[in-house]
Amino acid sequence: MSTHRPTLKQELAEYNSRLDYCLRSRYRMTLKTFKTLKALVQLVGAIAGIYAMHLGADPMTAFAITGAIIVGPESIEYLIEGQGPTQNNDDGDRS
């Protein structure tokens, strides 16, 4: 008997659905908003690193800071998804 393995598209859809649910229940933010902010922060971080090197900053220092800025939103996404959604009380109040 073979087991059904989900496709990559199905796995990504499931992951994005879980992340969207966590973001909506904890921070009242949609997945699209979070992904937009994440991409914007990463883009600004990369541009800032290139600009710093253009101004004469040490390339390794600029690379390290740029790497931290780019990895930051990925870490936040991992932590949000790992925590799961908040638990609501029976009367609908947020805990």
Residue, then its C-alpha position, 0 to 999 in steps of 0.5 A: m500500500s502506498t501512502h499519499r504524499p502531498t505535493l509541494k503546492q499543497e504543503l505551501a497552501e497548508y503552511n500559508s493557511r496555518l500562518d494566516y490563521c495564527l497572524r489573524s488570531r494573534y495580531r489581527m494581520t493578514l498573511k498578505t500584509f505580513k508577507t508584504l512587510k517582510a519583503l519590504v524589510q528585506l529589500v530595505g536591508a539589502i539596499a542599506g547594506i549596498y549603500a553602506m558599502h558604497l559609502g566605504a563601510d567594511p564589507m564584512t560588517a555590512f554583510a553581517i548587518t544585512g544578513a541579520i536584517i534579512v533573516g530577522p523576518e524569517s525568524i519572526e515568521y518561524l516563531i509566529e507559526g510555531q506558537g500557534p493561534t491564541q485560545n479564545n474564551d467561550d464568551g469570545d474574549r481574547s485571552 
